[in-house]
Each structure stands twice: as structure tokens, then as C-alpha cells.
């Protein structure tokens, strides 16, 4: 008996220390209806009799008053005072003495739940120690069992339990037995949960109504932005109007809220302008279009960007008048065999003079144009003019003039300078023209 009692006490103490405290059960007072079953344990222990579950008529009944109190969020202490009617003298109902006896018991237990007491439905395990007065005799027992509680808002609880009781005093309480209990417990004390009204929201002052409390608003009388601590920013550049030297034009902090300056007003700000005091263009990073030869014609329009020349000649040097005259004279003294593109020998002197001019001035270029009259077909005249212009070009190349400086073109009968109806007019139309240029 002592060993059983020690084991029960050790288990209760150990399990109690394993749980933390929170959401404890409030103090409750309850009343319970009990049913005692001495038949079922005896039939299961006695191998000589058939096993039997007790019927309701085999049971005795009683009432209990209880006190419950949470020790932790998952462990409760329960103290019960039981009053049961049973023929304790006989030991069981199968050998009844037909006497009505009673038992008065005091039973402290610990109840262990897996969930917080706030849960609606909570199963629990029970273990403890009990003592009673049984029609003139004192006895003791060790109860252990299971139960379930239903929590109605932590005010009223429904409690259902089943316990197995080991007798610790065989003389006064001869047999182990079961007890079933059904009861209600109620919270009569001040621990009933109270619904507290939330405190009123604090009054926040915001004189300018910009959503920034006056306590945090650096401009409490002028509506502004939260990002700028309640101060305004008319141009939206992130600099408050009070610190912005250009409050109506977006700018940057480096220039105190003003845009990056453009001193020469060329549309390129000074930070990107390599010539900030002289108007220029973006493709030259704010500088003017360059004029490499300094002739007043910028390089983009100058046909001769490395040789000075007037605007009238697109920035190229003017060709000397005597050179032009010599070229024109030579062109009038180029002769071909009739109906052929074979140069006659009397053309050589004039062409040699042109070759000398070209070699003396490497900047000169020469256009050679061939023309015919309208005698014959236009196709044949076109071919003849092409070949005559090319013949002049080939001659000059043989005299040492680079072919890349010469352009020959035949125009056939398309550009007459006189009337093809007369012999004199046709003679003028059969011609070679040469034009000197330097671009």
C-alpha cells in the first residue's frame, strides 16, 4: 500500500513541474452525480467468473461537491467531497447484507489537459489520493482516470469523469472499484473574464490638415508632404519650398533646387557642355561645329575641310582663272576621226597641257563630257559619246594623271548647244567638254 501511494505522489509532483503557467482555470464550485461500479473490476480480476460489465441496476449512487482551481495553463487542482450510498460491509453487491450504508470521502486530485483551459472541449487525465469514512470505518484509496470538460466562456463548465480506485486499506475498503461522474462547475468569483472597452484613440493635432501630426510637422501651418516632414514642395523636386531658390521649377539640391544652368543657352546644360560659354550642338558635346581650316565654313558643310576656301566655293580654294581658261581651250582642241572615238594626233598638245596642270596641282579633279549631233540613232550616239569621253580619260591616265581624279560621262545627243538642222550647228554639237574642280 505504501509503495502505491509513493508512486502516485511522485508522478503527480513530476508532471506538475513539466508545464508552464498561463491562461489558468478560474476558481470553480461544482456539483456532480456519481455512479459506483464494484462489479466490473471484480469480474475482470477473478478468472473463475465470467467477465461482466456492470448494468445500471448493479451500481450504487451518490453526490459530490467540488472545488476547482487552475495551477498552470494545463494543470488543475480539484478537491471533492463525495457522499455515496453503498453496502460497504459486504464488500460487493453479490453478497449483500441488505443494509444501506454510506461513505463520506475527501478526494484531492490533479487534472492534466493537453490544451489551454480556453479550449471549448478539453480531455484530461486525473490522479490523486482519497480518504473516507465508511459506516464507522476510515479507509483510503488512490483514484486515477480520464475525463472531458466543456468550457462555456470560462464561466460554466460541463465535467464528465471515469475513475478507477485502488483500495489502500483492505480492511475498511476491501475492493477496487470504478466511479463515474457527471457534473457542472460554475465560476462565482471575480475571476470571470471581463470584456474591457478599448481606450479611446489619442487626440492627434494636425493644424494644417496634411496628415502629419503637429508634433512631427516642421511646417505645422502649411500643408505639405509626409516625406518632407509636413513641408510643401510646389515643383515636386524633393526640396522644400523654404530651401528651394527655384520653388516653381524642378531642380536639384546641388543648385539649391534650381535646374542645372545653361550659360550659353544652347540647350545643353553646363555639366554636359564642353563649351559652356559658346553656343554649340549636342553631337559636339555643346561645342560649335568645328572649322578645321578656319575659312568660316564649318567642317560639316566644307567640301575641303583641310584647305581654306570661300563660302561661294563650298569652303574649297578657288581655281585660278588661267587654269580654267587653259582647260577650256584644250577641250576645244580635242579631235576624233569621223564617226570614231579614235583621238587624232593634233589633240595631243592640248591634252598634254591639261595633264601638266593636273600633275602640278594634286587637288584638281576633272570632269570629261562627250556630246554628239543627232545624226544616226540615239543609241549609237550615246555609245560614241561614252567612248570619246573615255578615250580622253585614258589618254590623261597614260600621261600620269590618277584615274580616281577623272570622271568621264557620255551624253549622246541629249545636250545640244546649237541647231542640228545645219552643218554648222551639228559641228558645234560634236564636242568634248572638260571642267576643272577641286571637290
MOMO-V90852 format. One record per backbone hydrogen bond with DSSP energy under -0.5 kcal/mol. CO is the residue of the C=O (numbers start at 1). NH is the residue of the N-H. Records with the same first field share a line. If there is no record, write none. Layout:
# MOMO-V90852
CO=NH, NH
This chain:
# MOMO-V90852
1=5
2=6
3=7
4=8
5=9
6=10
7=11
8=12
9=13
10=14
11=15
12=16
13=17
15=18
16=19
20=73
23=117
25=70
27=189
28=68
29=186
30=66
31=184
32=64
33=182
34=62
35=180
36=38, 60
37=178
38=42
39=43
40=44
41=45
42=46
45=47
46=49
55=58
56=59
60=36
61=85
62=34
63=83
64=32
65=81
66=30
67=79
68=28
69=77
72=25
73=117
74=113
75=71, 72
76=111
77=69
78=109
79=67
80=82, 107
81=65
82=105
83=63
84=86, 103
86=88
87=90, 91
92=95
93=96
99=101
101=86
102=135
103=84, 105
104=133
105=82
106=131
107=80
108=129
109=78
110=127
111=76, 113
112=125
116=119
120=151
122=149
123=114
124=147
125=112
126=145
127=110
129=108
130=141
131=106
132=134, 139
133=104, 135
134=137
137=134
139=132
140=168, 169
141=130
142=166
143=128
144=164
145=126
146=162
147=124
148=160
149=122
150=152, 158
151=153
152=155, 156
155=187
156=152
157=159, 185
158=150
159=183
160=148
161=181
162=146
163=179
164=144, 166
165=167, 177
166=142
169=173
177=165
178=37
179=163
180=35
181=161
182=33
183=159
184=31
185=157
186=29, 188
189=192
194=196
202=204
203=205
205=214
206=209
211=213
213=216, 217
216=218
217=220
219=222
220=208
225=228, 230, 231
226=229
228=231
229=218, 219
231=225
232=241
233=236
240=243, 244
241=244
243=245
244=247
246=249
247=235
252=255, 257
253=256
255=258
256=245
258=252
261=270
262=265
267=269
269=272, 273
272=274
273=276
275=278
276=264
281=284, 286
282=285
284=287
285=274
287=281
290=299
291=294
296=298
298=301, 302
301=303
302=305
304=307
310=313, 315
311=314
313=316
314=303, 304
316=310
320=324
321=325
322=326
323=327
324=328
325=329
326=330
327=331
328=332
329=333
330=333
331=334
333=335
335=344
337=340
341=343
342=337
344=347
345=348
347=351
348=352
349=353
350=354
351=355
352=356
353=357
354=358
355=359
356=360
357=361
360=362
361=364
365=437
366=407
367=369, 435
368=409
369=433
370=411
371=431
377=381
378=382
379=383
380=384
381=385
382=386
383=387
384=388
385=389
386=390
387=391
388=392
389=393
390=394
391=395
392=396
393=397
394=398
395=399
396=401
397=400
402=405
403=406
405=366
407=368
409=370
411=414
412=372
419=422
422=426
423=427
424=428
425=429
426=430
429=431
431=371
433=369
435=367
437=365
